[in-house]
Amino acid sequence: MPGLSSSLVLQALLLVLTAHVSTQTRFLNATDDICRLFKDGTKLRKPGSCSEWFECNNSEASESQSCTGTGQYFSLAKNDCYKSIDDSYCSAPSCKGVATGYIGDTRNCANWYYCDSNAVLGSGTCQNGMHFDQVNKRCVYPENTVCAATYELCDIVPSGVLFRDEANCHKYHSCVKNVLKNYTCETGTYFNVATGKCGAKKDIVCDDHPLPEDACGTKKLAMRNKFVSDQATCRGYYYCRDLGSGVPDPDPIHMQCDENTFFNQDRQGCMPRESQKCIYDRCDGRQDGYEVAEDEGCHKYIQCVDGRESTPMSCGEEYFNAATQSCAKTKITYGACSA
């Protein structure tokens, strides 16, 4: 089986890399569900509101609920409805330096305030789903203006709640007195949103694998013009460019073997799945079907369910046949399950 072709090397060299910067600032009208970062049962303040909250379940936000009666505000400190506002997020915007007239709310695109002599004299909310237009100073339909309202995650997350980083599976955060605290899982582990703890990589679904430390070597021994494992998946690898002696590539290009092969760093190529051992999820790239397990003797196999490993099964005294996806009496040996 040949290694990676020269065309793939050329393709890697021609790719333009874009730096992914992790940020906790989000636009109010973002369409992705923030609950993908939080454990089930977590209550969050509804962005743009001080009296509403929602709960995260199955990585989705529930319908928002309103605080009423004597406890009309959602408190981050108490993680519940409370009688008064207890953080700066719900404070009215400053009119300092603003000429007499209307201004929009940076927290909620539907809100407006009337300023006069550096003081807020009035406030209101556009009705029927309309937004306040900062240019024309009036309520308009959302498609006729730009909603630039933003919020920080610590504006909506109760104190002490752990949640995953937006762009890195091995990082997580908490908010303490509205200040973001950053944490990193131990090497070889990712933050598990379901448990709120760090766990084995293969047990955690991740679309944002971090670049391993010293992926392309060090100044003493740089990997130049080489392919290296992404240290997170069975198919993924990086191409480390040749930047000169003692200069490890700081931004290697991430690539992937096709669905029928796994990456082999020693061979510098993609090899048949069943011929390779891999400490990560063997169902990488396979939504369903079966994979040979790495138990010696090749009697066991793994069912792939939605692209993830499930409980291993056994052929008993028979052998698993990767080609037919079934058990067979004829002895079969694969590299994945050999001694």
Disulfide bonds with the S-S distance in Angstrom:
Cys35-Cys56 1.97
Cys50-Cys90 2.07
Cys67-Cys81 2.03
Cys95-Cys115 1.91
Cys109-Cys147 1.95
Cys126-Cys139 2.02
Cys154-Cys175 2.08
Cys169-Cys206 1.82
Cys185-Cys198 2.02
Cys216-Cys240 1.98
Cys234-Cys278 2.05
Cys257-Cys270 2.11
Cys283-Cys304 2.04
Cys298-Cys337 1.82
Cys315-Cys327 1.98
